[in-house]
Amino acid sequence: IQFSISEEEGVYTAEGINVPIVTNGKTFEKLKVNIQEAVELFFEDEDPKSLGFGLSPSIFTSFELSLSNGVKT
């Protein structure tokens, strides 16, 4: 399961790339917990295999960093 993580105004948001899951947190640790809980809820009444995932899907995240205004191109 892949997530893209971005930060805006002190809140980190994780958006699922291959699942319809979005969650957020004020810290990376809280975001990690929220991602795990959201994934568990997503699969709560589903068979992961029927959705194209293994029985114990792993979570992969990427983090987006924006360039500061002072960067010259």
VOGU-3710 file (C-alpha; in Angstrom, 3 decimals, decimal comma):
1> iqfsiseeeg> 0,000/0,000/0,000  1,536/3,279/-1,080  1,028/6,685/0,511  2,227/10,120/-0,494  2,846/12,416/2,486  2,798/16,187/2,387  2,981/18,885/5,063  1,022/22,111/5,134  0,669/24,539/8,041  2,065/22,037/10,556
11> vytaeginvp> -0,224/19,154/9,561  1,076/16,062/7,766  -1,350/14,427/5,333  -1,051/10,917/3,909  -2,961/10,140/0,720  -3,259/6,595/-0,548  -1,937/6,084/-4,047  -3,463/2,666/-4,647  -6,180/2,768/-1,939  -8,854/5,415/-1,235
21> ivtngktfek> -7,435/6,358/2,193  -6,579/9,847/3,448  -5,491/10,649/7,007  -3,436/13,254/8,825  -1,506/14,050/11,996  0,385/16,895/13,646  3,567/14,756/13,956  5,104/11,935/11,932  4,542/9,559/14,865  0,844/10,451/15,036
31> lkvniqeave> 0,578/10,197/11,260  2,149/6,725/11,366  -0,411/5,571/13,936  -3,252/7,123/11,935  -2,091/5,435/8,707  -1,976/2,039/10,427  -5,449/2,545/11,920  -6,883/3,738/8,602  -5,458/0,724/6,756  -6,850/-1,646/9,396
41> lffededpks> -10,292/-0,020/9,050  -10,108/-0,172/5,248  -9,518/-3,942/5,347  -11,770/-4,600/8,376  -14,543/-6,412/6,501  -12,553/-7,237/3,371  -10,260/-9,985/2,239  -7,042/-8,182/1,205  -6,445/-10,808/-1,483  -9,783/-10,010/-3,127
51> lgfglspsif> -8,583/-6,390/-3,463  -5,283/-7,392/-5,050  -3,127/-7,303/-1,888  -1,307/-9,984/0,091  -2,660/-11,233/3,411  -0,360/-8,854/5,330  0,148/-5,822/3,091  3,062/-3,530/3,892  2,878/0,263/3,893  5,216/2,333/1,710
61> tsfelslsng> 5,339/6,111/2,082  6,999/8,929/0,177  7,377/12,469/1,476  7,028/15,596/-0,629  9,313/18,535/0,178  8,756/21,934/-1,377  11,676/24,157/-2,294  12,049/27,366/-0,303  11,484/30,712/-2,025  15,217/31,493/-1,847
71> vkt> 16,285/28,673/-4,161  17,698/29,840/-7,487  16,935/27,818/-10,596
//
